[in-house]
Amino acid sequence: MDTLTQPAIIGIDVSRDWLDIHCLPSNQRLRLPNTDVGHVRLSELAASQNALVCFEATGGQEWRLWSALDANGIATRKLPPAQIKAFATSRGTRARTDRIDAELIAHFMVYRPDAGRVLPHEKIRFLRALTSKRGKVVGMRKRLLAVASTEVV
């Protein structure tokens, strides 16, 4: 069951500062900075291997990377952390370092090639950002009105 459905799969553990990368089938490991320069180097690597790039949802750290890869035409998938954790448990993997996570993510994609989600369209992302901003402004307005009403009394 360890056959690739893609020519290559790149699993990435995304952190604030680093991208820990594991490439299949070559088992190449790499660490790049989570910056525009690192994103360009990763895009070049993925394009040269015609690879599917997959990573966990990591609290927003992945959005810049995801957008950069999408802009360069690289196939990407965002995977739920709970599924990766369950996969690690099923394999008997207890240690969870960034390198090990990147490898688990890549191997998970081999077993579940249909898993994850693709980047939403730019208009959807923009609409979500506006909705989020509106919620923050409404909350701020409520707090300011509450402060103003207590000062008047």
N, C-alpha and C positions, 0 to 999 in steps of 0.2 A: 504493500500500500504506500510505499515511499516513492512513488513516481510523480514527476512534476507535470502539472497541467499547463504550465507556462514554460518557455525556454529557460527562464531563471526567476527566482523569487528573492527579494531583498526584504528581510525583517529588520525593523528599526525600533530600538527603545529610545524614545524621545525624552530628553530632560531639558531643563532651562538652558543649560550651557552646552550640552553634547548630544550628538546622534551616534549611538552605538549600533553598528551595522553588522548583519550576518547575511552573507550571500549563499544561495543554494543554486546549483549543485556543487559549486566549487568549495564551499565551506570557508570562504574568505571572510576574515573579520577586519573591521575598520572602525575608526573613531574619527568623526568630523565635528567641527564646531557647529552649534545650532545658530548659524549666522547666514547671511546672504551668500557668502563665499562657500560655506559648507553645503548649502542648498544647491548651488551651481555644480559643485563637484559631484554631489550625489546624483543630480539630474544627468550629468555626463556619463556616470557609471551605469545608471539604470538604462539609459538610451543605448549605450554600447552593448549591453547584454539583452536588450529587449525584455527587461524584467518587470514583473509586477512588484510594486513597493507596498508593503503593509506595515502598519504600526498600531499601537494601542491608543485609545483616547486617554490623554494625559492632562486633563484639566485645562485645556486651552493652549498648552505648549506646542501642540501639533499644527495649529491653523496656518501659521506662516509657511511652514514646510509644505503642508498639503497644497496650499495655493500656489507655491512656487513650482512644485512638481506638476500640478495640473496645467499651469501656464506653459510648461515645456512639453506637454503632451505625454506625460508619463502616467501609465495606469496605476492607480492607487486604491487602497482599501483601508478604512479605519475600522479596527476591531474592538469589540467590547472587552475590557479588562477581566471581567468575570469569566468569560470563556477561556481566555489565556490562562488564568489561574486554575481553572478546572482541568485544562489540558495538561498543565504542569503537574498537578496532583495525580492525574491518570498515568503519567509517565514516571511517577515516583521522584520527581525533581523537587527537592526541598529548598535548596539554595536559590536565592533570587537576586542576582547581581544584574547590572545593566547588560553585560555581555551575554549572560545566560538568558535574560528576557528576550534579547534580540534573536537569539537562536530559536527559542521557543516560538516566537511569533512567526518566524520563517517556516518552521516545521508544522505549525498549526495550519498555515495556508496550504501546505501540501495535502493535509488530511481534510480540510474544509475549504475547497477552492471557491465555494459560493458564499462564504461568510463575509461579514463586514458590510460597510456601506461606502458608496462613492461620494465624492465631494458634491454638495448641493450646488445648483446653478448660482451664478453670481448674484442674480436678482433676489433669489431666496435668501442668500447670506446677508444681502443689504437690508432686506425686509426684516430679518431677525434682529439685526443690529439696531434698526430704528425702533422696533418694538421694545427691545431691551432698554434703549436710551429713554424712551417714553415712560417706561415703568419707573426708572430712576428719577426722572423729572417730576412725575406725579407724587412719588414718595417724598421728595424734597419739598414740594409745594405743601403737602400735608403737614410736614414737620414745621415749616416756617409759619403756616397758619396757626398751628397749635401754640408756638412760641409767641406769636403776635397777640393771640387771644388772652394769654396769661399776663402779658405786659399791660394790656389795656385796663384790666380790672384793678 
